[in-house]
């Protein structure tokens, strides 16, 4: 008599109980169905790519338009402020009285208005009398005899200007030769 292992019998039973499920062939999609699915996915990816490409082109075009407008209208605020100064100058020239004092007073008011515009837009004056020559801010025109140290600005022939600490126009200056 052979003894059977009860554990083996329990394992064998389920396998023999499902012979129909195990022997059923897996249904493979046909080649045509696989091709149609691949074409559908390819079309989806192509559409997504075309959308992304178009979106990128739109962003690039909008950015170019924004840059163009920014360059074109960058000085609009400054220009509007300068119009008021121009109006004041024209009004001063339109005055027919020959009173030098009133003309001078009008010019002083216009200069004050212009200085206010410069201050508003961070345009500062470079007036370096007594300073050491700085070739980044000053342009020496000539050297003169002076009792000041060498390369010291003695006279300013034309003031310079800076916009936000960037030199727009250097100051034209005379510098000291120094004592020999």
Secondary structure, DSSP 8 states (H G I E B T S, - for coil): -----HHHHHHHHHHHHTHHHHHS------HHHHHHHHHHHHHHHHHHHHHHHHHHHHHHHHHHHHHHHHHHTTTHHHHHHHHHHHHHHHHHHH-----HHHHHHHHHHHHHHHHHHHHHTTEEEE--TTSB--TTTEEEEEEE--SS-TTBEEEEEE-EEEETTEEEE-EEEEEE----
